[in-house]
Amino acid sequence: MARPIIEFQAKIYLNDLINCSRYFGFKADEVWEIILVSDAEKSAIEKKYFPTISAKGLPETLSEVYHMVKSKLIQTKYDLNKKAHSIHVSGTNPKYLVAFNPYRQR
């Protein structure tokens, strides 16, 4: 039962990433970096980078959504940052999945 919900969340998040990439005119070499973070780190990232896309979720499902988004994003032309091969989990209890472009600072 949980698998279809996770797939649906990943699909929505991926659509948000693609739409945001188009809206802000990402070039072919611009990439998303996706990380799992806590409340404080999410705020810090949103203050430093623009655009950012975040999704709140339960820690046990966020990592599955992360892996699903990562695998599907690699298949699209809006590629994922190749350097980010592993999950970046900060803090003890990540609450957000956050995507940002490390080259687009405020």
Secondary structure, DSSP 4 states (H G I P E B T S, - for coil): -HHHHHHHHHHHHHHHHHHHHHHTT--TT--BEEEEE-HHHHHHHHHHBSSEEEEE--HHHHHHHHHHHHHHHHTSSSPBPTT--S--B-SSS--EEEEE-TT-B-
